[in-house]
């Protein structure tokens, strides 16, 4: 079984199809998928707004947790029966997948499969941005846009654990959840975010994590204190733009270029702007192992809004599009 995105449109464009279990090739393993997350990337793919996405039809699914069922030639360090995770970008929403053995990461014994799925892409994204891109330190103040989302909830927890004061934007219905994570909520629907941030942090913030893109980037950059960093990891506000998917990214590059040029001119005040995107490889594997350790030890809790059968992937996308999810929506086999 596989979930196929047949064409541009909404969740109704998903179809359930039969498929055979593929055989792994040299250096590959076959994995029976147990769980996979629903992410904003799939929402963008509905409208053909995700960078370099495949042509329709294709199988979505950014990440997975599953059980190894078969090994190809020249595979070592992985055994049949191992529970593993992998970053796929597309192709995870099916019963079985084939993936290179070097791209699978062991899932600790005792860690719930759905929780592991909720922590895979989102956990690495948040961990790398907090600890490697922004290098959040004790005493700093950071702003997390979308603090109730799948990545946002983990950004808040990791920044709080790093000793930072965290401000987080969210709708009013999700403020209690954001407070419970240790952040001060700001209602992006009824408050002027920039005004409220400067009331709480008059000197500006040391880091902003911005998944919104578009015009939000200038506002975020202007909120930085001297030496602060803006980390952009998405373009959610451009989802419904009526142009080529590349246009928002070109506009963002121009904006970033102006900030980079301000540095040699002495106008940057030490402020920086950085792109982030999650990618498979040794760095991802290392970060995911650390994320799983934090989750297993109870230091990091990936909130799961709903667990749905994989056959209900369309409903998961509808919930995400409607903004009704707090934390991650997980599809289970």
C-alpha positions in Angstrom: 0.0 0.0 0.0 1.1 3.5 -0.7 -0.4 7.0 -0.5 0.0 8.8 -3.8 -0.3 12.6 -4.4 -1.8 12.5 -7.9 -1.9 16.2 -8.8 -1.9 19.8 -7.6 -4.8 20.6 -5.3 -5.8 19.8 -1.8 -5.8 16.7 0.4 -8.5 15.2 -1.9 -5.7 14.6 -4.5 -4.3 11.8 -2.3 -5.1 8.2 -3.5 -4.4 4.9 -1.9 -2.7 2.4 -4.2 -1.4 -1.2 -4.0 2.3 -1.8 -4.4 4.7 -4.7 -4.0 7.4 -4.8 -1.3 10.6 -3.7 -3.1 13.8 -5.7 -2.9 16.9 -3.9 -1.5 20.0 -3.5 -3.7 23.6 -3.3 -2.7 24.2 -1.3 0.4 20.4 -0.9 1.0 17.8 -2.2 3.5 14.1 -2.7 3.2 12.1 -1.2 6.0 8.4 -1.9 6.9 7.1 1.5 7.8 5.5 1.8 11.3 5.0 5.5 11.5 5.6 8.7 9.5 5.0 12.4 10.3 2.8 14.9 8.5 4.7 18.1 7.9 4.2 21.5 6.3 6.4 20.3 3.5 3.6 18.0 2.4 1.2 21.0 2.6 3.5 22.9 0.2 3.7 19.9 -2.1 -0.1 19.9 -2.5 0.3 23.3 -4.2 3.6 22.5 -5.9 5.3 25.1 -3.7 8.0 22.9 -2.2 11.5 23.3 -3.6 12.5 20.6 -6.1 9.6 18.3 -5.4 9.0 15.4 -7.8 6.5 15.6 -10.6 3.0 14.3 -9.9 2.2 11.6 -9.2 4.5 10.7 -6.3 4.4 9.3 -2.8 4.9 12.0 -0.1 6.4 11.3 3.4 9.4 13.2 4.7 10.5 10.8 7.5 9.8 7.3 8.9 10.2 4.9 11.7 10.1 1.3 10.8 11.4 -2.2 11.1 14.2 -3.7 8.9 12.8 -6.7 7.0 15.5 -7.4 4.5 19.1 -6.6 3.8 20.8 -6.1 0.4 24.4 -7.2 -0.3 27.3 -5.5 1.5 25.2 -4.3 4.4 26.8 -4.2 7.9 25.8 -2.7 11.2 22.1 -3.2 10.6 20.1 -6.4 11.2 16.7 -7.7 10.2 14.3 -6.8 13.0 16.1 -3.6 14.0 13.8 -0.6 14.5 15.2 2.4 12.7 14.4 5.9 11.5 15.3 7.6 8.2 14.9 11.0 6.5 13.3 10.4 3.1 12.0 13.9 1.9 9.4 12.0 -0.2 8.4 8.3 -0.4 7.7 7.4 3.3 3.9 7.1 3.1 3.9 3.5 2.0 4.0 0.0 3.5 7.7 -0.7 2.7 10.6 1.5 1.6 14.1 0.8 0.5 16.8 3.1 1.8 20.6 3.1 1.9 21.9 1.4 5.1 24.0 4.4 6.0 21.0 6.6 6.2 19.1 4.7 8.9 19.5 5.5 12.6 18.7 3.1 15.4 15.6 3.9 17.5 16.3 3.2 21.2 14.5 0.2 22.8 11.5 1.4 24.8 11.0 4.6 22.8 7.4 4.7 21.6 7.3 4.5 17.8 5.0 7.4 17.3 7.1 9.6 19.6 10.2 8.6 17.7 8.5 9.6 14.4 7.5 13.0 15.9 11.1 13.6 16.9 12.8 12.5 13.7 12.7 15.4 11.2 11.3 18.0 13.7 13.8 17.1 16.4 16.9 17.3 14.3 15.6 20.6 12.7 15.1 22.1 16.2 18.3 20.7 17.7 20.6 21.8 14.9 19.1 25.3 14.7 19.3 25.9 18.5 22.7 24.3 19.1 24.6 24.6 15.9 23.1 27.5 13.8 22.1 30.0 16.6 24.2 28.5 19.4 21.7 29.6 22.0 23.3 30.3 25.4 22.2 30.9 29.0 20.8 34.4 29.6 19.8 35.0 26.0 16.3 35.9 24.8 14.9 34.2 21.7 11.7 34.5 19.6 10.1 31.4 18.2 7.5 31.9 15.5 4.9 29.1 15.5 5.7 28.0 19.0 2.8 25.5 19.1 3.8 23.7 15.9 5.7 20.4 15.4 9.1 22.2 15.2 8.2 25.2 17.3 7.3 23.1 20.4 10.8 21.5 20.3 12.5 24.8 19.6 10.9 26.2 22.7 12.0 23.2 24.9 15.5 23.1 23.6 16.0 26.9 24.0 14.6 26.8 27.5 16.9 23.9 28.4 19.8 25.9 27.0 19.0 28.7 29.6 17.3 31.2 27.3 14.2 33.2 27.9 11.7 32.3 25.1 9.0 34.3 23.5 6.7 32.3 21.2 3.9 33.3 18.8 0.8 31.3 18.7 -3.0 31.7 18.5 -4.7 32.4 21.8 -6.2 28.9 22.0 -2.7 27.5 22.2 -1.2 29.9 24.7 -1.6 27.6 27.7 0.3 24.9 25.8 3.1 27.3 25.0 3.3 28.5 28.6 3.5 24.9 29.7 6.6 24.5 27.6 8.2 27.4 29.3 7.7 30.3 26.9 5.8 33.6 27.0 3.1 33.4 24.3 2.3 36.3 21.9 -0.9 36.2 19.9 0.1 36.9 16.3 -3.6 37.3 15.4 -4.6 40.1 17.9 -1.2 41.7 18.9 1.4 43.5 17.0 4.2 41.0 17.4 7.1 43.4 17.0 5.6 45.9 19.5 4.9 43.1 22.0 8.4 41.6 21.6 10.1 44.9 22.3 7.9 45.4 25.4 9.2 42.1 26.7 12.8 42.5 25.4 13.4 46.3 24.9 17.0 45.7 23.7 15.8 43.2 21.1 16.2 39.4 21.0 19.4 37.3 20.5 17.8 34.9 18.0 14.6 34.6 15.9 13.5 31.3 14.5 11.3 32.2 11.5 9.4 29.6 9.4 7.1 32.3 7.9 9.4 33.8 5.3 8.2 36.7 3.1 7.7 40.0 4.8 8.1 38.5 8.2 11.8 38.2 7.7 12.4 42.0 7.7 10.3 42.3 10.9 12.3 39.4 12.5 15.6 40.9 11.5 14.7 44.3 12.9 13.9 42.7 16.3 17.5 41.4 16.7 19.7 42.9 19.3 23.3 43.7 18.4 25.0 40.4 17.6 21.8 38.5 17.2 20.9 36.0 14.5 17.8 35.4 12.4 17.4 31.7 11.4 15.0 31.3 8.4 13.8 27.7 7.8 10.6 28.1 5.8 8.2 30.3 3.8 4.8 29.5 5.2 3.3 32.9 4.4 4.0 32.4 0.7 2.0 29.2 0.4 -0.8 30.9 -1.5 1.3 33.2 -3.7 0.3 33.0 -7.4 3.8 32.7 -8.9 6.5 30.1 -9.5 7.6 28.3 -6.3 11.1 29.7 -6.8 10.1 33.4 -6.7 9.7 33.7 -2.8 13.2 32.1 -2.4 14.7 34.5 -4.9 13.1 37.4 -3.0 14.5 36.0 0.3 18.0 35.7 -1.3 17.9 39.4 -2.3 16.8 40.4 1.2 19.6 38.3 2.8 22.1 39.7 0.4 21.3 43.2 1.5 21.9 42.2 5.2 25.2 40.4 4.3 26.4 43.5 2.4 25.6 45.6 5.5 28.4 43.8 7.4 31.4 45.2 5.5 29.7 48.6 5.5 29.6 48.6 9.3 25.8 48.8 9.4 25.0 45.3 10.6 25.7 45.8 14.3 26.9 42.3 14.4 23.5 40.9 13.3 23.4 37.8 11.1 20.9 36.0 9.0 21.1 32.3 8.1 19.1 29.7 6.1 18.5 26.3 7.5 17.2 23.2 5.9 17.4 19.6 7.2 19.3 17.1 5.1 20.3 13.5 5.4 23.9 12.5 6.1 26.3 11.8 9.0 25.4 15.2 10.7 21.7 14.3 10.6 22.4 10.8 12.0 24.5 12.2 14.8 21.9 14.9 15.7 19.0 12.3 15.6 20.9 10.0 18.0 21.3 13.0 20.4 17.6 13.9 20.0 16.5 10.3 20.7 18.7 10.3 23.8 17.1 13.5 25.1 13.6 12.1 24.4 14.4 8.7 26.0 15.7 10.5 29.1 12.7 12.7 29.4 14.5 16.0 28.7 12.6 16.5 25.4 8.9 15.7 24.8 7.7 15.8 21.2 4.0 16.7 21.6 1.7 14.6 19.4 -1.6 16.1 18.4 -3.1 13.1 16.8 -2.2 9.6 15.6 -4.0 8.6 12.5 -3.9 5.5 10.3 -1.7 6.1 7.3 -4.8 5.6 5.1 -6.1 8.9 6.7 -3.2 11.0 5.5 -5.6 13.4 3.8 -7.3 14.1 7.2 -3.9 14.8 8.7 -3.1 17.3 6.0 -6.6 19.0 6.5 -5.9 19.4 10.2 -2.5 20.9 9.6 -3.8 23.3 6.9 -6.6 24.4 9.3 -4.0 25.2 12.0 -5.8 22.9 14.5 -2.7 20.9 15.5 -0.6 21.5 18.5 2.6 19.5 18.0 2.9 16.7 15.5 0.4 14.7 13.5 1.7 11.1 13.1 0.5 8.5 10.6 0.8 4.9 11.9 0.7 1.7 9.9 
